[in-house]
Amino acid sequence: MSNLPLTQKVFTTSLTNSSLDITSSSGLKAISIFNASSTSGTVEGSLSVGGTASSAITIAESESYNVVSQGATVLDGITITAPSGCTLNITGLS
């Protein structure tokens, strides 16, 4: 069996005591966030729908959260926050 070439680039990081903003300039089409600690982290979008603003979603211990764009579009307006004592493992695909 031959190896197929990977045409998407992969971003990986562990986020602790900081935030990461995902903007369109990052070129990411998908992200996966896993909480590897007992302290909760959050993910928040920037879009308002029908007058309702986005609010932060909590990612508790051992929980995962995934976001995938549709078609050729890329993700934009997402803030991932890992407070003190929290470690969020993040993987992104371009």
N, C-alpha and C positions, 0 to 999 in steps of 0.2 A: 504494500500500500504506500503510495507516495503522499508526501505532505502537501496540503493545499496552501497556497500563499495567503497570509492574513492581510486583507486589504483595509481593515479598520485598525486604527491605532488605539492603544489602551492607556488610560490614565489611572494610577493607583496612589492612594495616600492614606495615612492614618491621621485624623484630625483630633487634637486634644487642646482644650482651653483656647479655642479660636473659632473663627467663622470662615466659610468659603462661599464666595458668590459665584454662581454659574450664570454666565452671560452668553449671548449669541457669539461673541468673539472667541469663546472657548472651543466652539465647533463640536460640542458634545451632543450626541443623538440619544444617549441613554446613560443613566446613572443608577447605581445600586449603593445603598447605604446600610451598613450593618453595625449595630451597637454592641461592642465587645466589652462593655463595662456595666456596672450596676447603676451608674448615674445616667439619667435620660438626656438625650439630645433632641434637637428639633430640626424640622425642615419647613420652610415657608416660601410660598410663591408670591408673586407681585400682582397677579391679575385680579381684577374685580369682575364679578359676574352679577348682573342684575342689581347693581347697587350694593352688593355684599363684598366687602374686601376680604382678601385672603388672610388667614390666620395660621399661626404655627401649629404643626402637627407633631406630637411627641413620639419619639422613637425610644421605647423602653429597652431594658436589658434583653439581649438575644433576639431583638426584633430587627426585621429588614424592611426597607422601603425602597421601591423601584419607580423610576419615571422614564418613560420612553416616548420620543417624538414620533410623529407620523410622517411617512414619505421622506422627502429630502430635507425637511425642516430640522433645525437644531433647537436645543433647549435654551431658555432665556428667563431671567428673573427669578432664580431660585437661590435662597440663602440657607445654607446648612450650618448649624451652630452646635458645637461641642463645648459645654461649660467645663469648668474645673472639675476634674475627677471623671470626665466622660471621654471615651475613645470611640470615635466613629470611623470605621474602615470604609473607604469610598473607592468604587471602581467606576470608571466612565469609558464609554466607547465613542470614538469620533466617526 
